[in-house]
Amino acid sequence: MPNTIQRDWFDQYMVPCFSPANFIPVVAKGSRVWDQNSKEYIDFAGGIAVNALGHANDKLKDALNFQMENIWHIGNGYTNEPVLKLAKYLVENTFADKAFFCNSGAEANEAALKIARKYSLDKYGTHKNEIISFENSFHGRTLFTVTVGGQPKYSQDFAPLPQQITHLPFNDIDAIKAHISEKTCAVIVEPIIGEGGVIPAEPAFLQALRELCDQYQALLIFDEIQTGIGRTGYLYAYEETGIEPDILTSAKGLGGGFPIGVMLVRQHIAEVFQPGTHGTTFGGNPLAAAVANTVVELVNQPAFLAGVQKRHHEFMQRMSEINQRYQVFSELRGKGLLLGAELVEKYQGKAKTLSNIAAEEGLIALIAGPNVLRFAPALNIEQQDINDGFIRLENALQRFVQE
């Protein structure tokens, strides 16, 4: 029986703000995906660092099924057991005192930026409202977050934009020292710039941000949407640095594929959000919270996190070995299982072409800008999937170099 749902329906019925692949995935398990024609793919993308435990994880399915038989949604006039359990877990396992739940990374960042402005207004007055961000950063697609993000191509068509937002060079301590002032209310930074090229922050840079924020009474926000939930081999990437933010945002991997986001925050900042100040209809939904509880309990184990580090070294070694044969990448970088491979000068601008060829060879990969191939596979990706994925990557690189 032929499939009745066709890929060209996207072009016919959907707002064209995406350009999806020409195949439709229909079934997935672990790190393998099958399309409508039963073609198999190895998934090195993880739904853009979302499917932390792979596709259709049995324990996540059990948690969701259990919650589905009880309560789905109740509205924010009430609380629920799964979200209280999740809040307690995240607070007890991080620097934070309080949690605010929402549905996505953009919403978590929106909450963080709003609470920073409100805190500074209440405590210091109207003059303290500048937000400092960094070039090539990405913080979401709402009008506020897209303006704070350091990629003008995402914001320039939506003017007038929110004001008092400054973008400085990433990893440049002198630049932030020269600019930060008593008017600065917050600095927002990704421990690893994700969409903008998989560029890790230098520890000295993060330390300088912490010290400067303390000096100028500004809040330090870590956007850990992509680096959180075991992605770098720690529950959150800040743990490796020993530098604690005032606010942290998390989403993507937190739900293992189920939409959820959270803003984690210190007590004295949390107090400025009183009933009516900020809100969400679906945030803290029992279904999402039930799944997220299972994700964090599985991920935040020493043996599991050690496995992420082990896989990191294997990915880097195998990428290096392939690159010695094909000379396609100028630099391999990243932490844990958030990895970027920058194309050499002769192939600059062709990351999407390479990812398309990889898909034809049965490998799902990501890009991070026009020059970087990005991998963010399941944190528990199995050895056979890694082996098969690299065979397919090599086939793609062979074709890419020839074409």
Sequence and secondary structure as in RCSB ss.txt:
>XXXX:A:sequence
MPNTIQRDWFDQYMVPCFSPANFIPVVAKGSRVWDQNSKEYIDFAGGIAVNALGHANDKLKDALNFQMENIWHIG
NGYTNEPVLKLAKYLVENTFADKAFFCNSGAEANEAALKIARKYSLDKYGTHKNEIISFENSFHGRTLFTVTVGG
QPKYSQDFAPLPQQITHLPFNDIDAIKAHISEKTCAVIVEPIIGEGGVIPAEPAFLQALRELCDQYQALLIFDEI
QTGIGRTGYLYAYEETGIEPDILTSAKGLGGGFPIGVMLVRQHIAEVFQPGTHGTTFGGNPLAAAVANTVVELVN
QPAFLAGVQKRHHEFMQRMSEINQRYQVFSELRGKGLLLGAELVEKYQGKAKTLSNIAAEEGLIALIAGPNVLRF
APALNIEQQDINDGFIRLENALQRFVQE
>XXXX:A:secstr
   S  THHHHHHS SS    SS EEEEEBTEEEETT  EEEESSHHHHT TT BT HHHHHHHHHHHTT S   
TTS  HHHHHHHHHHHHTSS SEEEEESSHHHHHHHHHHHHHHHHHHHH TT  EEEEETT    SSHHHHHHSS
 GGGTGGG S  SSEEEE TT HHHHHHH  TTEEEEEE SEETTTT EE  HHHHHHHHHHHHHTT EEEEE T
TTTTTTTSSSSTHHHHT   SEEEE GGGGTTS  EEEEE HHHHTT  TTSS  SSTT HHHHHHHHHHHHHHS
SHHHHHHHHHHHHHHHHHHHHHHHHH  EEEEEEETTEEEEEE GGGTT HHHHHHHHHHTTEE EESSTTEEEE
   TT  HHHHHHHHHHHHHHHHHHHH 
